[in-house]
């Protein structure tokens, strides 16, 4: 259970140096209200910034610092996980990021990224899951229905507390690579020992039947072997020269892959914004009433809006080819770099093979040279037999290691199959899907929905009316979409509570009651919130007429351009 207790922020957005503090576990329900621009939604940005180092809304980090004081921006969040108390401090100008466990500072790792990951591991939530389970807002909220199926999988894995299998898979890959490397090394050593044993057998045979002729043959073999050694060294030098000629920095591939991923994200983002603009133009072309306040929209106002949006859309259409061209250029550069990397890897493998061959030849040459000095005496024969015995024992050990290595790789491969998305995780998710679908439909029914919702094992949705007609999420009105989003969020919280995985006391809704929900659905929403147990609900709204439905009323106002909290009920 994650219990958020308190958040304090100062010099953050419109909040000044005196700061504001909101207790997050003292009231079952609270209405946060105030005029537009009074700072009532700042809690969302402060909470996300403190925990995940990025605000909830689309605001650049330098803009989070209060524009009047311009320094000492600081947010502190206190929470409890399994009876252990934590406090997070994060600030800008100066930059600061610390968190404490039961009052003691948790030591910083070498990497800030690792330190951040340690905090998220304690919470058991990443940013995407946090904004699906804890926060439902009108700004920057990305519905579960609008994200890709792999992103949906990540969220559900967090909720079901099965991300450990993904981490196990990462560890398994590392162990597989180590085991494969050790197996390769054992096989190379086995080949060397077998070559040396053959040479020893030749020595023993030579001791038994050596003559002047056999000595001459050994000398010829030494000359031949030394010639092959020279050629092998020459080939190794040529490989080194080729590798130098096509060398590229190790960081190039990483940077190019990041550029390609970034370009892909930008292209998708531009497409999404373009669709939003087109949808808005279509709205003003068809609708006559405002989708927020319900008032009639004048033709002049619609024409002005359509013109402004169309201009923005035209600018986007100009930017799309440029961004796409850069993206395609990055893809081309990445393909070229990967080709060079493949060539370098091939050369490295070839060099390893040549070095192994060189070592074998040099050992063989040394053995032949030693062979010239061996007598037919008993001592020389015994020494050769002792060396052969040592090599045979080594071959036996290496064969045993190779068998064990292959068995280990086979075991790892079996584990790999279990840890795939289609393995253990799929079975766990399959067990919970009926409960998820049942809860979603229960909440939809409470809010007056006339359709059913179903998620399959690939996290694709199926929405059907009572007459079994198929619908898509995109085809619904904003009010119906909000019903589905609310039903999903309440379901995630119920499943998290059932699993005791990312169960938390905190739920924040930003202007949900002011949005496109009709009056009946809004009333049902307040009833659902009122029935929730062990939850501290904060509803942000610019309408204060529902204050009697909440245990606590928190009102924000502006004084000398700073956001402050009035003494509220």
MOFEN-V235323 format. One record per residue. N is the residue number from 0. RES is the residue in one small letter. PHI is phi as a letter, one per 40 degrees, with the letter a starting at -180 (* if undefined). D_LAST is the distance of its C-alpha to the last C-alpha in Angstrom with 1 decimal. Layout:
BEGIN
n=N res=RES phi=PHI d_last=D_LAST
n=N res=RES phi=PHI d_last=D_LAST
END
This chain:
BEGIN
n=0 res=x phi=* d_last=28.2
n=1 res=x phi=b d_last=26.4
n=2 res=x phi=b d_last=23.0
n=3 res=x phi=c d_last=21.1
n=4 res=x phi=b d_last=19.0
n=5 res=x phi=a d_last=18.0
n=6 res=x phi=b d_last=18.9
n=7 res=x phi=b d_last=19.5
n=8 res=x phi=a d_last=21.3
n=9 res=x phi=a d_last=22.9
n=10 res=x phi=f d_last=25.5
n=11 res=x phi=b d_last=24.8
n=12 res=x phi=f d_last=25.2
n=13 res=x phi=c d_last=23.2
n=14 res=x phi=c d_last=21.3
n=15 res=x phi=c d_last=23.1
n=16 res=x phi=c d_last=24.4
n=17 res=x phi=c d_last=21.3
n=18 res=x phi=g d_last=19.8
n=19 res=x phi=b d_last=16.5
n=20 res=x phi=b d_last=15.4
n=21 res=x phi=b d_last=13.4
n=22 res=x phi=c d_last=13.7
n=23 res=x phi=b d_last=15.2
n=24 res=x phi=b d_last=15.8
n=25 res=x phi=b d_last=12.8
n=26 res=x phi=b d_last=11.1
n=27 res=x phi=c d_last=13.4
n=28 res=x phi=a d_last=11.8
n=29 res=x phi=a d_last=9.6
n=30 res=x phi=b d_last=10.1
n=31 res=x phi=b d_last=11.1
n=32 res=x phi=b d_last=12.2
n=33 res=x phi=i d_last=14.1
n=34 res=x phi=c d_last=17.6
n=35 res=x phi=d d_last=20.7
n=36 res=x phi=g d_last=21.6
n=37 res=x phi=c d_last=18.3
n=38 res=x phi=g d_last=18.5
n=39 res=x phi=c d_last=16.0
n=40 res=x phi=c d_last=19.0
n=41 res=x phi=c d_last=20.2
n=42 res=x phi=d d_last=18.8
n=43 res=x phi=c d_last=21.5
n=44 res=x phi=c d_last=24.2
n=45 res=x phi=c d_last=23.2
n=46 res=x phi=c d_last=23.1
n=47 res=x phi=c d_last=26.5
n=48 res=x phi=c d_last=28.0
n=49 res=x phi=c d_last=27.3
n=50 res=x phi=c d_last=28.7
n=51 res=x phi=b d_last=31.4
n=52 res=x phi=g d_last=32.2
n=53 res=x phi=a d_last=31.5
n=54 res=x phi=c d_last=28.5
n=55 res=x phi=c d_last=27.3
n=56 res=x phi=c d_last=28.3
n=57 res=x phi=c d_last=31.8
n=58 res=x phi=b d_last=31.5
n=59 res=x phi=c d_last=34.3
n=60 res=x phi=d d_last=33.5
n=61 res=x phi=d d_last=34.6
n=62 res=x phi=c d_last=32.2
n=63 res=x phi=c d_last=29.2
n=64 res=x phi=c d_last=29.9
n=65 res=x phi=d d_last=28.0
n=66 res=x phi=c d_last=30.7
n=67 res=x phi=c d_last=30.2
n=68 res=x phi=c d_last=30.4
n=69 res=x phi=g d_last=32.6
n=70 res=x phi=a d_last=32.4
n=71 res=x phi=f d_last=30.6
n=72 res=x phi=c d_last=28.6
n=73 res=x phi=a d_last=27.0
n=74 res=x phi=b d_last=24.7
n=75 res=x phi=b d_last=24.2
n=76 res=x phi=b d_last=23.1
n=77 res=x phi=b d_last=23.2
n=78 res=x phi=a d_last=24.0
n=79 res=x phi=b d_last=26.1
n=80 res=x phi=b d_last=29.2
n=81 res=x phi=f d_last=31.0
n=82 res=x phi=g d_last=29.6
n=83 res=x phi=b d_last=30.7
n=84 res=x phi=c d_last=28.1
n=85 res=x phi=b d_last=28.5
n=86 res=x phi=b d_last=27.3
n=87 res=x phi=b d_last=28.3
n=88 res=x phi=b d_last=28.8
n=89 res=x phi=a d_last=30.0
n=90 res=x phi=a d_last=30.7
n=91 res=x phi=b d_last=32.9
n=92 res=x phi=f d_last=35.0
n=93 res=x phi=c d_last=35.9
n=94 res=x phi=c d_last=35.9
n=95 res=x phi=a d_last=34.5
n=96 res=x phi=a d_last=34.0
n=97 res=x phi=b d_last=33.7
n=98 res=x phi=a d_last=32.2
n=99 res=x phi=b d_last=32.2
n=100 res=x phi=b d_last=32.8
n=101 res=x phi=f d_last=31.6
n=102 res=x phi=g d_last=31.6
n=103 res=x phi=b d_last=35.1
n=104 res=x phi=c d_last=35.9
n=105 res=x phi=c d_last=37.3
n=106 res=x phi=d d_last=40.6
n=107 res=x phi=c d_last=41.0
n=108 res=x phi=c d_last=43.7
n=109 res=x phi=c d_last=46.4
n=110 res=x phi=b d_last=44.6
n=111 res=x phi=c d_last=41.0
n=112 res=x phi=c d_last=41.3
n=113 res=x phi=c d_last=42.2
n=114 res=x phi=c d_last=39.3
n=115 res=x phi=c d_last=36.9
n=116 res=x phi=c d_last=38.5
n=117 res=x phi=c d_last=38.1
n=118 res=x phi=c d_last=34.3
n=119 res=x phi=c d_last=34.3
n=120 res=x phi=c d_last=36.6
n=121 res=x phi=c d_last=34.2
n=122 res=x phi=c d_last=31.4
n=123 res=x phi=g d_last=33.9
n=124 res=x phi=b d_last=32.5
n=125 res=x phi=c d_last=33.9
n=126 res=x phi=c d_last=32.2
n=127 res=x phi=c d_last=33.3
n=128 res=x phi=c d_last=32.2
n=129 res=x phi=d d_last=28.8
n=130 res=x phi=c d_last=28.2
n=131 res=x phi=b d_last=29.3
n=132 res=x phi=b d_last=27.3
n=133 res=x phi=c d_last=24.1
n=134 res=x phi=b d_last=23.5
n=135 res=x phi=b d_last=24.2
n=136 res=x phi=b d_last=24.0
n=137 res=x phi=c d_last=25.6
n=138 res=x phi=b d_last=27.3
n=139 res=x phi=g d_last=30.2
n=140 res=x phi=c d_last=29.4
n=141 res=x phi=b d_last=32.8
n=142 res=x phi=c d_last=33.0
n=143 res=x phi=d d_last=34.9
n=144 res=x phi=c d_last=37.3
n=145 res=x phi=c d_last=38.2
n=146 res=x phi=b d_last=39.4
n=147 res=x phi=c d_last=42.8
n=148 res=x phi=c d_last=43.8
n=149 res=x phi=c d_last=44.3
n=150 res=x phi=c d_last=40.7
n=151 res=x phi=c d_last=39.5
n=152 res=x phi=d d_last=41.7
n=153 res=x phi=d d_last=40.1
n=154 res=x phi=c d_last=36.5
n=155 res=x phi=c d_last=37.7
n=156 res=x phi=c d_last=39.7
n=157 res=x phi=c d_last=36.6
n=158 res=x phi=c d_last=34.7
n=159 res=x phi=c d_last=37.7
n=160 res=x phi=f d_last=38.3
n=161 res=x phi=b d_last=41.9
n=162 res=x phi=c d_last=42.0
n=163 res=x phi=d d_last=43.9
n=164 res=x phi=c d_last=46.9
n=165 res=x phi=c d_last=46.8
n=166 res=x phi=c d_last=46.7
n=167 res=x phi=c d_last=49.6
n=168 res=x phi=c d_last=51.5
n=169 res=x phi=c d_last=51.2
n=170 res=x phi=c d_last=52.6
n=171 res=x phi=c d_last=55.3
n=172 res=x phi=d d_last=56.5
n=173 res=x phi=c d_last=56.9
n=174 res=x phi=c d_last=58.9
n=175 res=x phi=c d_last=61.0
n=176 res=x phi=c d_last=62.0
n=177 res=x phi=c d_last=63.0
n=178 res=x phi=c d_last=65.0
n=179 res=x phi=c d_last=66.7
n=180 res=x phi=c d_last=67.6
n=181 res=x phi=c d_last=69.0
n=182 res=x phi=c d_last=71.0
n=183 res=x phi=c d_last=72.5
n=184 res=x phi=c d_last=73.5
n=185 res=x phi=c d_last=75.1
n=186 res=x phi=c d_last=77.1
n=187 res=x phi=c d_last=78.3
n=188 res=x phi=c d_last=79.4
n=189 res=x phi=c d_last=81.1
n=190 res=x phi=c d_last=83.1
n=191 res=x phi=c d_last=84.1
n=192 res=x phi=c d_last=85.3
n=193 res=x phi=c d_last=87.2
n=194 res=x phi=c d_last=89.0
n=195 res=x phi=c d_last=89.8
n=196 res=x phi=c d_last=91.1
n=197 res=x phi=c d_last=93.4
n=198 res=x phi=c d_last=94.7
n=199 res=x phi=c d_last=95.4
n=200 res=x phi=c d_last=97.2
n=201 res=x phi=c d_last=99.3
n=202 res=x phi=c d_last=100.1
n=203 res=x phi=c d_last=101.2
n=204 res=x phi=c d_last=103.3
n=205 res=x phi=c d_last=104.8
n=206 res=x phi=c d_last=105.7
n=207 res=x phi=c d_last=107.7
n=208 res=x phi=b d_last=109.5
n=209 res=x phi=c d_last=109.2
n=210 res=x phi=a d_last=112.1
n=211 res=x phi=c d_last=112.9
n=212 res=x phi=c d_last=112.0
n=213 res=x phi=c d_last=108.6
n=214 res=x phi=c d_last=108.0
n=215 res=x phi=c d_last=108.7
n=216 res=x phi=c d_last=106.4
n=217 res=x phi=c d_last=103.6
n=218 res=x phi=c d_last=104.3
n=219 res=x phi=c d_last=104.1
n=220 res=x phi=c d_last=100.8
n=221 res=x phi=c d_last=99.5
n=222 res=x phi=c d_last=100.4
n=223 res=x phi=c d_last=98.9
n=224 res=x phi=c d_last=95.7
n=225 res=x phi=c d_last=95.4
n=226 res=x phi=c d_last=95.8
n=227 res=x phi=c d_last=92.9
n=228 res=x phi=c d_last=90.9
n=229 res=x phi=c d_last=91.6
n=230 res=x phi=c d_last=90.7
n=231 res=x phi=c d_last=87.4
n=232 res=x phi=c d_last=86.5
n=233 res=x phi=c d_last=87.3
n=234 res=x phi=c d_last=85.0
n=235 res=x phi=c d_last=82.2
n=236 res=x phi=c d_last=82.8
n=237 res=x phi=c d_last=82.7
n=238 res=x phi=c d_last=79.4
n=239 res=x phi=d d_last=77.9
n=240 res=x phi=c d_last=79.2
n=241 res=x phi=c d_last=77.6
n=242 res=x phi=c d_last=74.2
n=243 res=x phi=c d_last=74.3
n=244 res=x phi=c d_last=75.2
n=245 res=x phi=b d_last=72.2
n=246 res=x phi=c d_last=69.6
n=247 res=x phi=b d_last=66.0
n=248 res=x phi=d d_last=63.0
n=249 res=x phi=c d_last=61.0
n=250 res=x phi=c d_last=57.8
n=251 res=x phi=c d_last=59.1
n=252 res=x phi=c d_last=58.5
n=253 res=x phi=c d_last=54.9
n=254 res=x phi=c d_last=54.2
n=255 res=x phi=c d_last=55.9
n=256 res=x phi=c d_last=54.0
n=257 res=x phi=c d_last=50.7
n=258 res=x phi=c d_last=51.9
n=259 res=x phi=c d_last=52.8
n=260 res=x phi=c d_last=49.5
n=261 res=x phi=c d_last=47.6
n=262 res=x phi=c d_last=49.9
n=263 res=x phi=c d_last=49.3
n=264 res=x phi=c d_last=45.5
n=265 res=x phi=c d_last=45.9
n=266 res=x phi=c d_last=48.2
n=267 res=x phi=c d_last=45.8
n=268 res=x phi=c d_last=42.8
n=269 res=x phi=c d_last=44.9
n=270 res=x phi=c d_last=45.9
n=271 res=x phi=c d_last=42.3
n=272 res=x phi=c d_last=41.3
n=273 res=x phi=d d_last=44.5
n=274 res=x phi=c d_last=43.6
n=275 res=x phi=c d_last=40.1
n=276 res=x phi=c d_last=41.8
n=277 res=x phi=c d_last=44.3
n=278 res=x phi=c d_last=41.8
n=279 res=x phi=c d_last=39.8
n=280 res=x phi=c d_last=43.1
n=281 res=x phi=c d_last=44.0
n=282 res=x phi=c d_last=40.6
n=283 res=x phi=c d_last=41.3
n=284 res=x phi=c d_last=44.9
n=285 res=x phi=b d_last=44.1
n=286 res=x phi=c d_last=40.7
n=287 res=x phi=b d_last=40.0
n=288 res=x phi=b d_last=36.2
n=289 res=x phi=c d_last=33.4
n=290 res=x phi=c d_last=32.2
n=291 res=x phi=b d_last=28.6
n=292 res=x phi=b d_last=28.0
n=293 res=x phi=g d_last=31.1
n=294 res=x phi=c d_last=32.6
n=295 res=x phi=c d_last=36.4
n=296 res=x phi=b d_last=37.8
n=297 res=x phi=c d_last=40.6
n=298 res=x phi=c d_last=43.9
n=299 res=x phi=c d_last=43.9
n=300 res=x phi=c d_last=40.4
n=301 res=x phi=c d_last=41.6
n=302 res=x phi=c d_last=44.8
n=303 res=x phi=c d_last=43.1
n=304 res=x phi=c d_last=40.8
n=305 res=x phi=c d_last=43.8
n=306 res=x phi=c d_last=45.8
n=307 res=x phi=c d_last=43.1
n=308 res=x phi=c d_last=42.6
n=309 res=x phi=c d_last=46.3
n=310 res=x phi=c d_last=46.9
n=311 res=x phi=c d_last=44.5
n=312 res=x phi=c d_last=46.2
n=313 res=x phi=c d_last=49.6
n=314 res=x phi=c d_last=48.6
n=315 res=x phi=c d_last=47.4
n=316 res=x phi=c d_last=50.8
n=317 res=x phi=c d_last=52.6
n=318 res=x phi=c d_last=50.7
n=319 res=x phi=d d_last=51.2
n=320 res=x phi=c d_last=55.0
n=321 res=x phi=c d_last=54.6
n=322 res=x phi=c d_last=52.0
n=323 res=x phi=c d_last=54.1
n=324 res=x phi=c d_last=57.3
n=325 res=x phi=c d_last=55.7
n=326 res=x phi=c d_last=54.5
n=327 res=x phi=c d_last=58.0
n=328 res=x phi=c d_last=59.6
n=329 res=x phi=c d_last=57.4
n=330 res=x phi=c d_last=58.5
n=331 res=x phi=c d_last=62.1
n=332 res=x phi=c d_last=61.8
n=333 res=x phi=c d_last=60.2
n=334 res=x phi=c d_last=63.0
n=335 res=x phi=c d_last=65.6
n=336 res=x phi=c d_last=63.9
n=337 res=x phi=c d_last=63.7
n=338 res=x phi=c d_last=67.4
n=339 res=x phi=c d_last=68.3
n=340 res=x phi=c d_last=66.2
n=341 res=x phi=c d_last=68.1
n=342 res=x phi=c d_last=71.4
n=343 res=x phi=c d_last=70.4
n=344 res=x phi=c d_last=69.5
n=345 res=x phi=c d_last=72.8
n=346 res=x phi=c d_last=74.7
n=347 res=x phi=c d_last=72.9
n=348 res=x phi=c d_last=73.9
n=349 res=x phi=c d_last=77.4
n=350 res=x phi=c d_last=77.6
n=351 res=x phi=c d_last=76.5
n=352 res=x phi=c d_last=79.3
n=353 res=x phi=c d_last=81.8
n=354 res=x phi=c d_last=80.9
n=355 res=x phi=c d_last=81.2
n=356 res=x phi=c d_last=84.6
n=357 res=x phi=c d_last=85.6
n=358 res=x phi=c d_last=84.8
n=359 res=x phi=c d_last=86.8
n=360 res=x phi=c d_last=89.8
n=361 res=x phi=c d_last=89.7
n=362 res=x phi=c d_last=89.7
n=363 res=x phi=c d_last=92.5
n=364 res=x phi=c d_last=94.5
n=365 res=x phi=c d_last=94.1
n=366 res=x phi=c d_last=95.2
n=367 res=x phi=c d_last=98.3
n=368 res=x phi=c d_last=99.2
n=369 res=x phi=c d_last=98.9
n=370 res=x phi=c d_last=101.1
n=371 res=x phi=c d_last=104.0
n=372 res=x phi=c d_last=104.3
n=373 res=x phi=c d_last=104.2
n=374 res=x phi=c d_last=107.4
n=375 res=x phi=c d_last=108.7
n=376 res=x phi=c d_last=108.2
n=377 res=x phi=c d_last=106.4
n=378 res=x phi=c d_last=103.8
n=379 res=x phi=c d_last=102.7
n=380 res=x phi=c d_last=102.6
n=381 res=x phi=c d_last=100.4
n=382 res=x phi=c d_last=98.0
n=383 res=x phi=c d_last=97.6
n=384 res=x phi=c d_last=97.0
n=385 res=x phi=c d_last=94.4
n=386 res=x phi=c d_last=92.6
n=387 res=x phi=c d_last=92.8
n=388 res=x phi=c d_last=91.4
n=389 res=x phi=c d_last=88.5
n=390 res=x phi=c d_last=87.7
n=391 res=x phi=c d_last=88.0
n=392 res=x phi=c d_last=85.5
n=393 res=x phi=c d_last=83.1
n=394 res=x phi=c d_last=83.5
n=395 res=x phi=c d_last=82.8
n=396 res=x phi=c d_last=79.6
n=397 res=x phi=c d_last=78.4
n=398 res=x phi=c d_last=79.2
n=399 res=x phi=c d_last=77.1
n=400 res=x phi=c d_last=74.2
n=401 res=x phi=c d_last=74.5
n=402 res=x phi=c d_last=74.3
n=403 res=x phi=c d_last=71.2
n=404 res=x phi=c d_last=69.6
n=405 res=x phi=c d_last=70.3
n=406 res=x phi=c d_last=68.9
n=407 res=x phi=c d_last=65.7
n=408 res=x phi=c d_last=65.3
n=409 res=x phi=c d_last=65.8
n=410 res=x phi=c d_last=63.1
n=411 res=x phi=c d_last=60.7
n=412 res=x phi=c d_last=61.6
n=413 res=x phi=c d_last=60.7
n=414 res=x phi=c d_last=57.3
n=415 res=x phi=c d_last=56.8
n=416 res=x phi=c d_last=57.2
n=417 res=x phi=c d_last=54.7
n=418 res=x phi=c d_last=52.1
n=419 res=x phi=c d_last=52.4
n=420 res=x phi=d d_last=49.8
n=421 res=x phi=c d_last=52.2
n=422 res=x phi=c d_last=52.5
n=423 res=x phi=d d_last=50.2
n=424 res=x phi=d d_last=47.0
n=425 res=x phi=c d_last=48.3
n=426 res=x phi=c d_last=48.9
n=427 res=x phi=c d_last=45.4
n=428 res=x phi=c d_last=43.8
n=429 res=x phi=c d_last=46.1
n=430 res=x phi=c d_last=44.8
n=431 res=x phi=c d_last=41.2
n=432 res=x phi=d d_last=41.8
n=433 res=x phi=d d_last=42.1
n=434 res=x phi=c d_last=38.7
n=435 res=x phi=c d_last=37.2
n=436 res=x phi=c d_last=38.7
n=437 res=x phi=c d_last=37.8
n=438 res=x phi=c d_last=34.1
n=439 res=x phi=d d_last=34.1
n=440 res=x phi=c d_last=35.8
n=441 res=x phi=c d_last=33.5
n=442 res=x phi=c d_last=30.4
n=443 res=x phi=c d_last=32.5
n=444 res=x phi=c d_last=33.5
n=445 res=x phi=d d_last=30.0
n=446 res=x phi=c d_last=29.2
n=447 res=x phi=g d_last=32.3
n=448 res=x phi=c d_last=34.7
n=449 res=x phi=b d_last=38.4
n=450 res=x phi=a d_last=39.9
n=451 res=x phi=b d_last=40.3
n=452 res=x phi=b d_last=39.7
n=453 res=x phi=a d_last=42.0
n=454 res=x phi=b d_last=42.2
n=455 res=x phi=c d_last=45.7
n=456 res=x phi=c d_last=46.8
n=457 res=x phi=c d_last=47.2
n=458 res=x phi=g d_last=43.6
n=459 res=x phi=c d_last=44.8
n=460 res=x phi=c d_last=42.9
n=461 res=x phi=b d_last=44.4
n=462 res=x phi=b d_last=42.6
n=463 res=x phi=b d_last=44.3
n=464 res=x phi=c d_last=43.8
n=465 res=x phi=c d_last=44.6
n=466 res=x phi=c d_last=48.0
n=467 res=x phi=g d_last=48.4
n=468 res=x phi=c d_last=48.3
n=469 res=x phi=c d_last=47.3
n=470 res=x phi=b d_last=44.5
n=471 res=x phi=b d_last=43.4
n=472 res=x phi=d d_last=39.8
n=473 res=x phi=c d_last=40.7
n=474 res=x phi=c d_last=41.9
n=475 res=x phi=c d_last=38.5
n=476 res=x phi=c d_last=36.2
n=477 res=x phi=c d_last=33.0
n=478 res=x phi=c d_last=31.0
n=479 res=x phi=c d_last=33.4
n=480 res=x phi=d d_last=33.3
n=481 res=x phi=c d_last=29.5
n=482 res=x phi=d d_last=30.0
n=483 res=x phi=c d_last=32.5
n=484 res=x phi=c d_last=30.4
n=485 res=x phi=c d_last=27.4
n=486 res=x phi=d d_last=29.9
n=487 res=x phi=c d_last=31.4
n=488 res=x phi=c d_last=28.2
n=489 res=x phi=c d_last=27.1
n=490 res=x phi=c d_last=30.8
n=491 res=x phi=d d_last=30.9
n=492 res=x phi=c d_last=27.9
n=493 res=x phi=c d_last=29.6
n=494 res=x phi=c d_last=33.0
n=495 res=x phi=c d_last=31.5
n=496 res=x phi=c d_last=30.0
n=497 res=x phi=c d_last=33.3
n=498 res=x phi=c d_last=35.2
n=499 res=x phi=f d_last=32.8
n=500 res=x phi=c d_last=33.7
n=501 res=x phi=b d_last=30.8
n=502 res=x phi=c d_last=28.2
n=503 res=x phi=a d_last=24.7
n=504 res=x phi=c d_last=21.2
n=505 res=x phi=c d_last=19.8
n=506 res=x phi=a d_last=19.8
n=507 res=x phi=b d_last=18.7
n=508 res=x phi=b d_last=19.5
n=509 res=x phi=b d_last=19.9
n=510 res=x phi=f d_last=20.1
n=511 res=x phi=c d_last=21.8
n=512 res=x phi=c d_last=20.3
n=513 res=x phi=c d_last=21.5
n=514 res=x phi=c d_last=25.0
n=515 res=x phi=c d_last=28.1
n=516 res=x phi=c d_last=27.0
n=517 res=x phi=c d_last=27.8
n=518 res=x phi=c d_last=25.5
n=519 res=x phi=c d_last=26.9
n=520 res=x phi=c d_last=26.5
n=521 res=x phi=c d_last=22.9
n=522 res=x phi=c d_last=22.1
n=523 res=x phi=c d_last=24.0
n=524 res=x phi=d d_last=22.1
n=525 res=x phi=c d_last=18.7
n=526 res=x phi=c d_last=20.7
n=527 res=x phi=c d_last=22.2
n=528 res=x phi=c d_last=19.0
n=529 res=x phi=c d_last=17.6
n=530 res=x phi=c d_last=21.0
n=531 res=x phi=c d_last=21.0
n=532 res=x phi=b d_last=21.5
n=533 res=x phi=f d_last=20.8
n=534 res=x phi=b d_last=19.1
n=535 res=x phi=b d_last=16.0
n=536 res=x phi=b d_last=15.6
n=537 res=x phi=b d_last=14.1
n=538 res=x phi=b d_last=14.8
n=539 res=x phi=c d_last=15.5
n=540 res=x phi=a d_last=16.0
n=541 res=x phi=c d_last=16.7
n=542 res=x phi=b d_last=15.9
n=543 res=x phi=b d_last=12.4
n=544 res=x phi=c d_last=14.0
n=545 res=x phi=b d_last=13.4
n=546 res=x phi=c d_last=9.5
n=547 res=x phi=c d_last=10.3
n=548 res=x phi=c d_last=12.3
n=549 res=x phi=b d_last=9.8
n=550 res=x phi=c d_last=8.0
n=551 res=x phi=b d_last=5.5
n=552 res=x phi=b d_last=5.2
n=553 res=x phi=b d_last=7.2
n=554 res=x phi=b d_last=9.2
n=555 res=x phi=c d_last=12.7
n=556 res=x phi=a d_last=15.2
n=557 res=x phi=b d_last=18.7
n=558 res=x phi=b d_last=20.0
n=559 res=x phi=f d_last=23.7
n=560 res=x phi=g d_last=23.9
n=561 res=x phi=b d_last=21.5
n=562 res=x phi=c d_last=18.3
n=563 res=x phi=b d_last=15.3
n=564 res=x phi=b d_last=11.5
n=565 res=x phi=c d_last=9.4
n=566 res=x phi=c d_last=7.0
n=567 res=x phi=b d_last=3.8
n=568 res=x phi=c d_last=0.0
END
